[in-house]
C-alpha cells in the first residue's frame, strides 16, 4: 500500500512539475502516472550504475555531474513514455530538480 501511495505522490509531482515548466509537456494524469513508474524504475536500476561509473568525474566536479545524470534519466523516460515530451536537455535537468523537490515535499507532507 505504501508503494502505491508513493507512486501516486510521484505522479502528482510529475504533473505539477510539467505544468510549472514550459519546456515539459504531459498529456494527462495517466501519462504522469506512467512517467512516475518509469522514472522510479530508472532511478532504482540505471541511475546508481551511472553514478558509480562516473564517480571520479563527479568527485572532480563537486557533484555537478549528478544534475546531468538526472537529466539523462528524464530524457530516457521521455523516450519510453509516449505523451511525455522534454524540449531540450536543460529542461530535462530543470524538470529533474523540480520533480525531486516536489516529490520530497509531498512525501514529507504525507507523513504529517
PAZA-115429 format. One line per field, with one value per atom (N, C-alpha, C): residue number from 0; residue in one letter; chain; x, y, z. Coordinates in nm, 2 decimals, decimal comma. Atoms other than C-alpha are relative to their C-alpha. Example, Ala and Ser with C-alpha at 12.3 -4.5 7.8 and 13.67 -1.06 7.14 Angstrom:
num (0_0_0_1_1_1)
residuo (A_A_A_S_S_S)
cadena (A_A_A_A_A_A)
x (0,09_1,23_0,09_-0,09_1,37_-0,08)
y (-0,12_-0,45_0,12_-0,11_-0,11_0,11)
z (0,00_0,78_0,00_0,00_0,71_0,08)
***
This chain:
num (0_0_0_1_1_1_2_2_2_3_3_3_4_4_4_5_5_5_6_6_6_7_7_7_8_8_8_9_9_9_10_10_10_11_11_11_12_12_12_13_13_13_14_14_14_15_15_15_16_16_16_17_17_17_18_18_18_19_19_19_20_20_20_21_21_21_22_22_22_23_23_23_24_24_24_25_25_25_26_26_26_27_27_27_28_28_28_29_29_29_30_30_30_31_31_31_32_32_32_33_33_33_34_34_34_35_35_35_36_36_36_37_37_37_38_38_38_39_39_39_40_40_40_41_41_41_42_42_42_43_43_43_44_44_44_45_45_45_46_46_46_47_47_47_48_48_48_49_49_49_50_50_50_51_51_51_52_52_52_53_53_53_54_54_54_55_55_55_56_56_56_57_57_57_58_58_58_59_59_59_60_60_60_61_61_61_62_62_62_63_63_63_64_64_64_65_65_65_66_66_66_67_67_67_68_68_68_69_69_69_70_70_70_71_71_71_72_72_72_73_73_73_74_74_74_75_75_75_76_76_76_77_77_77_78_78_78_79_79_79_80_80_80_81_81_81_82_82_82_83_83_83_84_84_84_85_85_85_86_86_86_87_87_87_88_88_88_89_89_89_90_90_90_91_91_91_92_92_92_93_93_93_94_94_94_95_95_95_96_96_96_97_97_97_98_98_98_99_99_99_100_100_100_101_101_101_102_102_102_103_103_103_104_104_104_105_105_105_106_106_106_107_107_107_108_108_108_109_109_109_110_110_110_111_111_111)
residuo (X_X_X_X_X_X_X_X_X_X_X_X_X_X_X_X_X_X_X_X_X_X_X_X_X_X_X_X_X_X_X_X_X_X_X_X_X_X_X_X_X_X_X_X_X_X_X_X_X_X_X_X_X_X_X_X_X_X_X_X_X_X_X_X_X_X_X_X_X_X_X_X_X_X_X_X_X_X_X_X_X_X_X_X_X_X_X_X_X_X_X_X_X_X_X_X_X_X_X_X_X_X_X_X_X_X_X_X_X_X_X_X_X_X_X_X_X_X_X_X_X_X_X_X_X_X_X_X_X_X_X_X_X_X_X_X_X_X_X_X_X_X_X_X_X_X_X_X_X_X_X_X_X_X_X_X_X_X_X_X_X_X_X_X_X_X_X_X_X_X_X_X_X_X_X_X_X_X_X_X_X_X_X_X_X_X_X_X_X_X_X_X_X_X_X_X_X_X_X_X_X_X_X_X_X_X_X_X_X_X_X_X_X_X_X_X_X_X_X_X_X_X_X_X_X_X_X_X_X_X_X_X_X_X_X_X_X_X_X_X_X_X_X_X_X_X_X_X_X_X_X_X_X_X_X_X_X_X_X_X_X_X_X_X_X_X_X_X_X_X_X_X_X_X_X_X_X_X_X_X_X_X_X_X_X_X_X_X_X_X_X_X_X_X_X_X_X_X_X_X_X_X_X_X_X_X_X_X_X_X_X_X_X_X_X_X_X_X_X_X_X_X_X_X_X_X_X_X_X_X_X_X_X_X_X_X)
cadena (A_A_A_A_A_A_A_A_A_A_A_A_A_A_A_A_A_A_A_A_A_A_A_A_A_A_A_A_A_A_A_A_A_A_A_A_A_A_A_A_A_A_A_A_A_A_A_A_A_A_A_A_A_A_A_A_A_A_A_A_A_A_A_A_A_A_A_A_A_A_A_A_A_A_A_A_A_A_A_A_A_A_A_A_A_A_A_A_A_A_A_A_A_A_A_A_A_A_A_A_A_A_A_A_A_A_A_A_A_A_A_A_A_A_A_A_A_A_A_A_A_A_A_A_A_A_A_A_A_A_A_A_A_A_A_A_A_A_A_A_A_A_A_A_A_A_A_A_A_A_A_A_A_A_A_A_A_A_A_A_A_A_A_A_A_A_A_A_A_A_A_A_A_A_A_A_A_A_A_A_A_A_A_A_A_A_A_A_A_A_A_A_A_A_A_A_A_A_A_A_A_A_A_A_A_A_A_A_A_A_A_A_A_A_A_A_A_A_A_A_A_A_A_A_A_A_A_A_A_A_A_A_A_A_A_A_A_A_A_A_A_A_A_A_A_A_A_A_A_A_A_A_A_A_A_A_A_A_A_A_A_A_A_A_A_A_A_A_A_A_A_A_A_A_A_A_A_A_A_A_A_A_A_A_A_A_A_A_A_A_A_A_A_A_A_A_A_A_A_A_A_A_A_A_A_A_A_A_A_A_A_A_A_A_A_A_A_A_A_A_A_A_A_A_A_A_A_A_A_A_A_A_A_A_A_A)
x (0,08_0,00_0,09_-0,09_0,29_0,06_-0,06_0,44_-0,10_0,10_0,11_-0,01_0,01_0,09_0,12_-0,12_0,45_-0,01_0,01_0,38_-0,10_0,10_0,07_0,05_-0,06_0,26_0,10_-0,09_0,53_-0,07_0,08_0,26_-0,05_0,04_0,13_0,12_-0,12_0,48_0,04_-0,02_0,53_-0,09_0,10_0,21_0,02_-0,02_0,28_0,12_-0,13_0,64_-0,02_0,02_0,52_-0,09_0,08_0,27_0,08_-0,08_0,53_0,10_-0,11_0,80_-0,06_0,06_0,71_0,07_-0,07_0,97_-0,04_0,04_0,79_-0,15_0,14_0,46_-0,04_0,06_0,25_-0,14_0,13_-0,07_-0,11_0,11_-0,27_0,05_-0,03_-0,28_0,05_-0,05_-0,24_0,14_-0,14_0,08_0,09_-0,08_0,20_0,03_-0,01_0,14_0,10_-0,10_0,34_0,14_-0,13_0,62_0,06_-0,04_0,63_0,05_-0,04_0,66_0,13_-0,13_0,93_0,11_-0,11_1,13_0,04_-0,03_1,10_0,09_-0,08_1,24_0,14_-0,13_1,52_0,08_-0,08_1,62_0,04_-0,03_1,62_0,11_-0,08_1,81_0,12_-0,11_2,01_0,08_-0,07_2,09_0,12_-0,11_2,30_0,12_-0,11_2,51_0,07_-0,06_2,57_0,08_-0,07_2,66_0,13_-0,12_2,91_0,10_-0,10_3,07_0,06_-0,05_3,11_0,05_-0,04_3,22_0,12_-0,12_3,57_-0,03_0,03_3,44_-0,09_0,10_3,15_0,07_-0,08_3,40_0,08_-0,07_3,61_-0,09_0,09_3,31_-0,09_0,07_3,19_-0,15_0,14_2,87_-0,09_0,09_2,75_-0,03_0,04_2,76_-0,13_0,12_2,48_-0,13_0,12_2,24_-0,01_0,00_2,34_-0,05_0,05_2,28_-0,15_0,14_1,94_-0,08_0,05_1,87_-0,01_0,00_1,97_-0,11_0,10_1,73_-0,14_0,13_1,44_-0,01_0,00_1,54_-0,03_0,03_1,53_-0,15_0,14_1,18_-0,08_0,07_1,07_0,01_-0,01_1,20_-0,09_0,08_1,00_-0,15_0,14_0,67_-0,06_0,06_0,45_-0,09_0,08_0,28_0,08_-0,09_0,58_0,11_-0,10_0,79_0,08_-0,10_1,10_0,07_-0,06_1,22_0,14_-0,14_1,59_0,05_-0,06_1,84_0,00_0,00_1,84_-0,14_0,13_1,46_-0,01_0,00_1,52_0,07_-0,07_1,77_-0,09_0,09_1,53_-0,12_0,11_1,24_0,05_-0,05_1,46_0,01_-0,01_1,53_-0,13_0,14_1,17_-0,07_0,07_1,04_0,05_-0,06_1,28_-0,04_0,04_1,19_-0,15_0,15_0,81_-0,02_0,02_0,84_0,04_-0,05_1,04_-0,11_0,09_0,79_-0,13_0,13_0,48_0,01_-0,03_0,63_0,01_-0,01_0,71_-0,14_0,13_0,36_-0,09_0,08_0,21_0,02_-0,03_0,38_-0,05_0,05_0,23_-0,14)
y (-0,12_0,00_0,13_-0,12_0,24_0,03_-0,02_0,18_0,07_-0,06_0,27_0,15_-0,14_0,59_0,08_-0,07_0,68_0,02_-0,01_0,62_0,11_-0,10_0,84_0,14_-0,13_1,12_0,04_-0,03_1,09_0,05_-0,04_1,12_0,14_-0,13_1,43_0,10_-0,08_1,57_0,02_-0,01_1,49_0,10_-0,09_1,66_0,14_-0,14_1,97_0,06_-0,05_2,00_0,03_-0,03_1,97_0,12_-0,12_2,25_0,12_-0,11_2,47_0,04_-0,02_2,43_0,00_-0,01_2,54_-0,09_0,08_2,31_-0,15_0,14_1,99_-0,01_0,01_1,86_-0,15_0,13_1,57_0,00_0,00_1,47_0,00_0,01_1,39_-0,08_0,07_1,22_-0,14_0,14_0,87_0,00_-0,01_0,98_0,03_-0,04_1,14_-0,13_0,12_0,81_-0,10_0,08_0,62_0,06_-0,06_0,87_-0,03_0,02_0,83_-0,15_0,14_0,45_-0,02_0,01_0,47_0,07_-0,07_0,73_-0,08_0,08_0,51_-0,12_0,11_0,21_0,05_-0,05_0,42_0,04_-0,04_0,57_-0,11_0,12_0,23_-0,08_0,10_0,04_0,07_-0,06_0,27_0,11_-0,12_0,58_-0,04_0,04_0,40_-0,04_0,04_0,24_0,11_-0,12_0,57_0,08_-0,08_0,74_-0,07_0,08_0,46_0,01_-0,01_0,47_0,13_-0,13_0,84_0,06_-0,05_0,87_0,09_-0,09_1,01_0,14_-0,13_1,28_0,08_-0,07_1,36_0,06_-0,05_1,40_0,12_-0,12_1,64_0,12_-0,11_1,85_0,03_-0,02_1,85_-0,03_0,05_1,67_0,06_-0,07_1,89_-0,10_0,10_1,59_-0,08_0,07_1,44_0,07_-0,06_1,70_-0,04_0,05_1,59_-0,15_0,14_1,22_0,00_-0,01_1,32_0,04_-0,04_1,50_-0,12_0,12_1,18_-0,09_0,09_0,98_0,05_-0,06_1,22_-0,02_0,02_1,21_-0,15_0,14_0,83_-0,03_0,02_0,84_0,06_-0,07_1,08_-0,09_0,09_0,83_-0,12_0,12_0,55_0,02_-0,03_0,71_0,09_-0,09_0,84_0,10_-0,10_1,17_0,08_-0,07_1,29_0,06_-0,06_1,54_0,10_-0,09_1,72_0,08_-0,08_2,01_0,05_-0,04_2,01_-0,06_0,06_1,88_0,08_-0,08_2,18_0,00_0,02_2,14_-0,13_0,13_1,78_0,01_-0,02_1,89_0,08_-0,09_2,16_-0,09_0,09_1,90_-0,09_0,09_1,66_0,07_-0,08_1,93_0,03_-0,04_2,05_-0,13_0,13_1,69_-0,05_0,05_1,59_0,08_-0,09_1,89_-0,03_0,02_1,84_-0,14_0,13_1,47_-0,01_0,00_1,53_0,07_-0,08_1,80_-0,08_0,08_1,58_-0,12_0,11_1,28_0,04_-0,05_1,49_0,04_-0,04_1,63_-0,12_0,12_1,28_-0,06_0,06_1,18_0,07_-0,09_1,46_-0,05)
z (0,00_0,00_0,00_0,00_0,08_-0,14_0,13_-0,26_-0,10_0,08_-0,43_0,03_-0,04_-0,23_-0,05_0,05_-0,32_-0,16_0,14_-0,69_-0,04_0,03_-0,68_0,04_-0,04_-0,50_-0,11_0,11_-0,77_-0,13_0,12_-1,04_0,02_-0,02_-0,88_-0,02_0,01_-0,86_-0,15_0,15_-1,24_-0,06_0,06_-1,33_0,04_-0,04_-1,13_-0,06_0,06_-1,25_-0,15_0,15_-1,61_-0,02_0,01_-1,55_0,03_-0,04_-1,39_-0,11_0,10_-1,66_-0,14_0,14_-2,01_-0,10_0,09_-2,17_0,01_-0,03_-2,04_-0,03_0,02_-2,16_0,03_-0,04_-2,02_-0,05_0,05_-2,19_0,10_-0,10_-1,88_0,12_-0,13_-1,54_-0,02_0,03_-1,69_-0,05_0,05_-1,87_0,12_-0,12_-1,54_0,08_-0,08_-1,37_-0,06_0,07_-1,64_0,02_-0,02_-1,61_0,14_-0,13_-1,24_0,02_-0,01_-1,27_-0,07_0,07_-1,54_0,06_-0,07_-1,35_0,12_-0,12_-1,04_-0,04_0,04_-1,23_-0,05_0,05_-1,40_0,12_-0,12_-1,06_0,09_-0,08_-0,90_-0,06_0,07_-1,16_-0,08_0,09_-1,40_0,06_-0,05_-1,21_0,10_-0,09_-0,94_-0,08_0,08_-1,21_-0,07_0,06_-1,39_0,10_-0,11_-1,06_0,04_-0,04_-0,98_-0,11_0,11_-1,33_-0,01_0,01_-1,32_0,13_-0,13_-0,96_0,00_0,00_-1,03_-0,06_0,06_-1,26_0,08_-0,09_-1,03_0,12_-0,11_-0,75_-0,04_0,04_-0,95_-0,03_0,03_-1,05_0,13_-0,13_-0,68_-0,01_0,00_-0,76_-0,11_0,10_-1,05_-0,11_0,11_-1,29_0,04_-0,04_-1,09_-0,06_0,07_-1,24_-0,15_0,14_-1,59_0,00_0,00_-1,49_0,03_-0,03_-1,35_-0,13_0,13_-1,69_-0,10_0,09_-1,88_0,04_-0,04_-1,67_-0,04_0,04_-1,75_-0,15_0,14_-2,12_-0,04_0,02_-2,10_0,02_-0,03_-1,95_-0,11_0,11_-2,23_-0,12_0,12_-2,49_0,01_-0,02_-2,34_0,01_-0,02_-2,24_-0,11_0,10_-2,52_0,07_-0,07_-2,43_0,10_-0,09_-2,22_-0,08_0,09_-2,41_0,08_-0,06_-2,30_-0,11_0,11_-2,52_0,03_-0,02_-2,46_0,13_-0,11_-2,21_0,12_-0,11_-1,99_0,07_-0,05_-1,95_0,08_-0,07_-1,85_0,14_-0,13_-1,58_0,09_-0,08_-1,46_0,05_-0,04_-1,45_0,11_-0,10_-1,25_0,13_-0,13_-0,99_0,06_-0,05_-0,96_0,04_-0,03_-0,96_0,13_-0,13_-0,68_0,12_-0,11_-0,47_0,03_-0,02_-0,52_0,06_-0,05_-0,45_0,15_-0,14_-0,13_0,08_-0,07_-0,02_0,02_-0,01_-0,09_0,09_-0,09_0,08_0,14_-0,14_0,39_0,04_-0,04_0,39_0,02_-0,02_0,36_0,13_-0,13_0,68_0,12_-0,11_0,88_0,04)
***
